[in-house]
């Protein structure tokens, strides 16, 4: 042990240029070699990580060591330029490959899909990809995603990694391009290609060109590039009249709007009670519990997106039958609460927000467009808007959510607790508000939106099948729907009660 420590120390002194006077390194190495030979322990094992240092001391060859150092230094200096050159050559080769592919014939039987800039199989593009395989099986589908999301892609679908030769081939030669945000800005849309922009929500907050007046929300948005992208759209999906009017104003273009509903919401009309039971079990929701999906939106004016809502306190006040499924916005990039505890289940990484909606019994949100999708389930929605003035000042909204809410509205944490404690979250007034909200924002989401899109875009059958009226739809009930109609919580009413269920 002492011998090894001695050699390690001698090596450390020798390799540190600042610890030896100028011109003495050769003499030091010669003396270190003599010490090594004088005190060497025969058969002493040398760890693999120390072998090079021990060899330098044992041989004591200063010139050889100096040449080795120079070679290593030269290698380090040339490695970075070589790597940069290799990357540049690779990029040039990919651009050339793309240009060549653009001159080859389109593949009429190919479709490529993407969502949220390279994330997994999800949202409207995910539902449409499944519908392509069902209603247009002659079309071969591919999905663009980063490697960490490839596990979400169905086995029947080709996996594409962004930036690869296969990726550029698919963009250049596939007839159908489907996305919910933006494809690569370097995309050259060819004559004959069909680009379907699905979007990913009904707009409550300001979007598109309206962000020109909201610099805090717009950030580094390139509006000219945005409009060039809009010029490539052939079809834009819409789930309601409000969305159609908003998109056509803030994303002006020559595309055709398809008011067929959002494909991702089809599952709400097709799911069964067994699906709900299975989803709750997979998430760890205890049987007999009331599961609240808490899904706040992104805030442009905050550096941190951690929730200000004390979920542990809320659950303590509501009692043991309530659990929270905490879902961070997809732009957050981390859990909503850290660490998740007991009855707070972090579901931020779950690949399907639709599955979370099905597993829950109620939604608590603020300004998230998820409320419009969730309304299709006809389950209770509670708005927690504790920063309304700040949010509207930074981002802006298209209507006053308090005046046309999908359910009870809480202005602070205590009001939120009160809404659930008294049962107002699923009371008659909340049901009336939700019914009016559904009439306005859920006219087309009848479970066959994806089919209508595929039949129109691929098969040339416009408006088929007909939309099922809202009154004739029967979405799967929540697990808590069968529970008794008591408040389910044992919270004393506040001394100064605020009526939070009135229309605001």
Secondary structure, 3 states (H helix, E strand, C coil): CHHHHHHHHHHHHHHCHHHCCCCCHHHHHHHHHHHHHHHCCCCCCCCHHHHHHHHHHHHCCHHHHHHHHHHHHHHHHHHHHHHHHHHHHHHHHHHHHHHHHHCCCCEEEEEEECCCCCCCCCHHHHHHHHHHHHHCCCCEEEEECCHHHHHHCCCCCEEECCCCHHHHHHHHHEEEEEECCCCCCCCCCCCCCEEEECCCCCCCECCHHHHHHCHHHHCCCCHHHHHHHHCCCCEEECCCHHHHHHHHHHCCCCCEEECCCCHHHCHHHHCCHHHHHHHHHHHCCCCCCEEEEECCCCCCCCCCCCCCCCHHHHHHHHCCCEEEEECCCCCCCCCCCCCCCCCEEECCCCCCHHHHHHHCCEEEECCCCHHHHHHHHCCEEEEECCCHHHHHHHCCECCCCCCCCCCCEECCHHHHHHHHHCCHHHCHHHHHHHHHHHHHHCCCCCCCHHHHHHHHHCCCCCCCCCCCCHHHCCCCCCHHHHCCCCCCCCCCCCCCCCCCCCCC
